[in-house]
Amino acid sequence: MKRNILYFLLIFIFGMAGGIFANQIFWPYFISKPLFEKYNLEQPPVYVTERKEVTIQENTALTEAIEKISKTVIGVKTKTIQGSGLIVTNDGLIVTLSSLIPAGQTPSFYIEGVLQGFQVLKRDAKTGLALVKLEADKLSVPDFRDLEDLKLGERVFMVSYRDGLTKSVNEGIIKFITRSDISGRIETNIIEKDSVQGSPLFDIQGRLIGIAVYGEGGQIQAIPVSEVKNLIK
């Protein structure tokens, strides 16, 4: 009986001593010098940052530009010919092709399908442009973009009136640019066989590039903005 009590006392004493050793010496040492310290298992902190991106699709930009300049395009129509023109001042000055105002015929000018009174002010034989004053005011006008700023491959579009009343759109890229001290010419890859001559050509931001004329095989070229500016001086 005494032996059993002694045995349990020894176990109790050794247990207490082991607990004190583990609590005061072993565990503090293990925490300060981890077992796997030499393997450098620590991972760098991970930071989560919110990132927002706003993407404007090219098609959306194009439709917005078309909507922006749509009211600046006019319809031009005679008995034998039809085409388009562009409002260049808010008090009614418009630019179109002189070939759309043939001698001996009275043209009709339409803004959003509404017939307008007019007076032909000027014809330029060198460029083939004509300046006309409509009996209208408080009109929408586009911004201009000079020939020097254009680049090959830029996306462009053309807004036209097919019969003086029905509006249409075509688009393409700038294929070739002719620059000179006297004049210049913009060539696109747009092919048209219908009556869209005189239609204004715009960049994707809705800025006027030039006035459309037919090239070889119906390929659309444009008389640049510089010639339009000279006409309205």
VMD Tcl script that draws the C-alpha trace (Angstrom):
set ca {
  {0.00 0.00 0.00}
  {2.79 2.42 0.96}
  {4.68 1.44 -2.19}
  {1.70 2.36 -4.41}
  {1.30 5.74 -2.69}
  {5.02 6.45 -3.19}
  {4.75 5.44 -6.83}
  {1.90 7.88 -7.45}
  {3.74 10.68 -5.63}
  {6.78 10.19 -7.83}
  {4.63 10.30 -10.97}
  {2.96 13.48 -9.72}
  {6.30 15.17 -8.91}
  {7.84 14.24 -12.27}
  {4.68 15.38 -14.06}
  {4.78 18.78 -12.38}
  {8.49 19.14 -13.15}
  {7.88 18.24 -16.81}
  {5.04 20.75 -17.08}
  {7.15 23.50 -15.55}
  {10.03 22.70 -17.94}
  {7.77 22.69 -20.97}
  {6.00 25.90 -19.98}
  {9.04 27.90 -18.94}
  {11.80 26.63 -21.27}
  {10.76 24.29 -24.11}
  {7.74 26.10 -25.58}
  {9.24 29.62 -25.47}
  {12.34 28.31 -27.26}
  {10.26 26.44 -29.87}
  {8.14 29.53 -30.58}
  {11.16 31.84 -30.98}
  {13.02 29.29 -33.19}
  {10.47 27.25 -35.15}
  {11.34 23.73 -36.17}
  {11.06 24.53 -39.92}
  {12.68 27.98 -39.76}
  {15.56 27.00 -42.06}
  {13.14 26.08 -44.87}
  {11.81 29.68 -45.11}
  {8.20 28.60 -45.42}
  {6.88 32.10 -44.73}
  {4.68 33.42 -47.56}
  {4.73 37.10 -48.51}
  {1.56 39.00 -47.65}
  {-1.16 39.08 -50.29}
  {-2.84 42.42 -50.95}
  {-6.21 42.59 -52.70}
  {-6.80 45.81 -54.63}
  {-10.06 46.59 -56.37}
  {-9.55 47.40 -60.07}
  {-12.17 48.95 -62.29}
  {-11.88 49.26 -66.05}
  {-14.23 51.24 -68.28}
  {-14.11 50.12 -71.91}
  {-15.80 52.12 -74.65}
  {-16.36 49.84 -77.59}
  {-15.58 51.19 -81.03}
  {-19.07 50.46 -82.28}
  {-20.56 52.52 -79.47}
  {-18.25 55.42 -80.30}
  {-19.28 55.20 -83.95}
  {-23.02 55.24 -83.26}
  {-22.60 58.17 -80.86}
  {-20.65 60.10 -83.50}
  {-23.32 59.42 -86.13}
  {-26.04 60.61 -83.78}
  {-24.00 63.71 -82.94}
  {-23.55 64.92 -86.54}
  {-26.74 63.54 -88.11}
  {-28.54 66.90 -88.00}
  {-25.67 68.67 -89.78}
  {-26.20 66.73 -93.02}
  {-28.69 67.99 -95.62}
  {-30.34 66.46 -98.68}
  {-29.90 68.02 -102.15}
  {-32.15 67.06 -105.06}
  {-32.99 68.17 -108.61}
  {-34.97 66.47 -111.38}
  {-31.88 64.63 -112.66}
  {-29.43 64.46 -109.78}
  {-29.36 63.99 -106.04}
  {-26.84 64.00 -103.23}
  {-25.98 65.61 -99.91}
  {-24.35 68.61 -98.30}
  {-23.21 69.90 -94.92}
  {-24.30 72.73 -92.63}
  {-21.15 74.72 -91.77}
  {-22.56 77.67 -89.77}
  {-25.51 77.81 -87.41}
  {-27.07 80.67 -89.37}
  {-27.61 78.53 -92.48}
  {-24.47 78.40 -94.63}
  {-24.07 75.00 -96.29}
  {-21.39 73.43 -98.49}
  {-22.14 70.93 -101.23}
  {-20.84 70.04 -104.70}
  {-21.45 72.55 -107.48}
  {-22.39 69.60 -109.73}
  {-25.46 69.09 -107.54}
  {-26.69 72.57 -108.52}
  {-26.65 72.33 -112.35}
  {-27.43 75.35 -114.49}
  {-31.02 75.50 -115.69}
  {-32.39 73.38 -112.81}
  {-33.78 74.46 -109.48}
  {-32.43 72.33 -106.63}
  {-34.27 71.46 -103.43}
  {-32.55 71.47 -100.03}
  {-33.89 69.44 -97.10}
  {-33.06 69.49 -93.38}
  {-34.49 66.43 -91.66}
  {-36.96 66.08 -94.55}
  {-38.13 69.70 -94.37}
  {-37.79 71.76 -97.57}
  {-35.70 74.92 -97.13}
  {-35.54 78.23 -98.98}
  {-32.06 79.08 -100.27}
  {-29.69 81.35 -102.20}
  {-26.57 80.16 -104.06}
  {-23.68 82.39 -102.97}
  {-20.56 80.97 -104.56}
  {-19.21 78.24 -106.84}
  {-15.54 77.21 -106.86}
  {-14.53 75.75 -110.23}
  {-11.17 74.50 -108.91}
  {-12.51 72.41 -106.02}
  {-16.02 71.78 -107.37}
  {-17.61 73.06 -104.15}
  {-20.57 75.42 -103.80}
  {-21.65 77.66 -100.93}
  {-25.38 78.10 -100.34}
  {-27.31 80.15 -97.76}
  {-30.47 78.54 -96.39}
  {-33.34 80.47 -94.84}
  {-32.76 78.86 -91.45}
  {-30.85 79.53 -88.24}
  {-29.92 77.95 -84.90}
  {-28.62 74.93 -86.78}
  {-26.21 72.22 -85.60}
  {-22.67 72.28 -87.00}
  {-19.79 69.79 -86.73}
  {-16.21 70.32 -85.62}
  {-13.53 70.32 -88.34}
  {-10.39 68.19 -88.57}
  {-7.50 69.28 -90.77}
  {-5.80 67.11 -93.36}
  {-2.45 67.31 -91.53}
  {-3.88 65.44 -88.53}
  {-5.18 62.43 -90.47}
  {-3.45 59.05 -90.50}
  {-3.64 56.09 -92.85}
  {-5.93 53.32 -91.63}
  {-8.13 55.61 -89.53}
  {-11.76 54.60 -89.38}
  {-14.12 57.05 -91.11}
  {-17.81 57.15 -91.99}
  {-20.08 58.96 -94.39}
  {-23.64 60.16 -93.83}
  {-25.73 60.57 -96.99}
  {-29.20 61.30 -98.32}
  {-30.19 58.82 -101.05}
  {-33.12 60.75 -102.49}
  {-32.96 64.00 -100.61}
  {-35.06 62.49 -97.81}
  {-33.71 59.06 -96.83}
  {-30.57 59.07 -94.70}
  {-27.93 56.33 -94.90}
  {-24.48 55.58 -93.48}
  {-21.38 53.83 -94.82}
  {-18.01 53.38 -93.16}
  {-14.45 52.36 -93.95}
  {-10.85 53.48 -93.46}
  {-8.50 56.06 -94.95}
  {-6.58 54.27 -97.68}
  {-4.47 57.06 -99.14}
  {-3.79 60.75 -98.46}
  {-2.46 63.23 -100.98}
  {-0.93 66.34 -99.40}
  {0.37 69.39 -101.22}
  {0.81 73.13 -100.69}
  {-2.09 73.84 -103.02}
  {-4.65 71.17 -102.21}
  {-5.03 67.55 -101.15}
  {-7.27 64.54 -101.49}
  {-8.39 61.77 -99.10}
  {-9.07 58.33 -100.54}
  {-11.05 55.70 -98.65}
  {-11.89 52.04 -99.23}
  {-15.63 52.86 -99.29}
  {-17.31 51.83 -102.54}
  {-20.62 53.46 -103.48}
  {-22.60 53.32 -106.70}
  {-25.66 55.23 -105.57}
  {-26.08 58.98 -105.42}
  {-24.07 59.85 -102.30}
  {-21.89 62.58 -103.82}
  {-21.53 65.66 -101.66}
  {-21.87 63.57 -98.50}
  {-19.73 64.72 -95.58}
  {-17.00 62.34 -94.38}
  {-16.30 62.21 -90.63}
  {-13.83 60.59 -88.25}
  {-15.04 58.37 -85.42}
  {-15.31 61.38 -83.08}
  {-17.75 63.12 -85.42}
  {-15.31 65.71 -86.81}
  {-15.59 66.68 -90.45}
  {-12.78 65.36 -92.68}
  {-14.10 66.41 -96.08}
  {-16.83 66.33 -98.73}
  {-17.24 63.09 -100.68}
  {-16.74 62.76 -104.44}
  {-16.61 59.67 -106.65}
  {-13.27 58.20 -107.60}
  {-12.54 55.44 -110.09}
  {-14.95 52.52 -109.83}
  {-17.16 54.31 -107.30}
  {-14.43 54.55 -104.69}
  {-15.15 57.43 -102.32}
  {-12.63 60.25 -102.10}
  {-13.01 63.48 -100.16}
  {-12.23 67.14 -100.74}
  {-10.47 68.04 -97.46}
  {-11.66 70.46 -94.78}
  {-9.07 73.06 -95.78}
  {-10.96 73.64 -99.04}
  {-14.25 73.93 -97.15}
  {-12.69 76.58 -94.87}
  {-11.38 78.53 -97.85}
  {-14.84 78.52 -99.45}
  {-16.61 80.00 -96.45}
  {-14.08 82.76 -95.73}
}
mol new
graphics top color blue
foreach p $ca { graphics top sphere $p radius 0.5 }
foreach p [lrange $ca 0 end-1] q [lrange $ca 1 end] { graphics top cylinder $p $q radius 0.2 }
display resetview
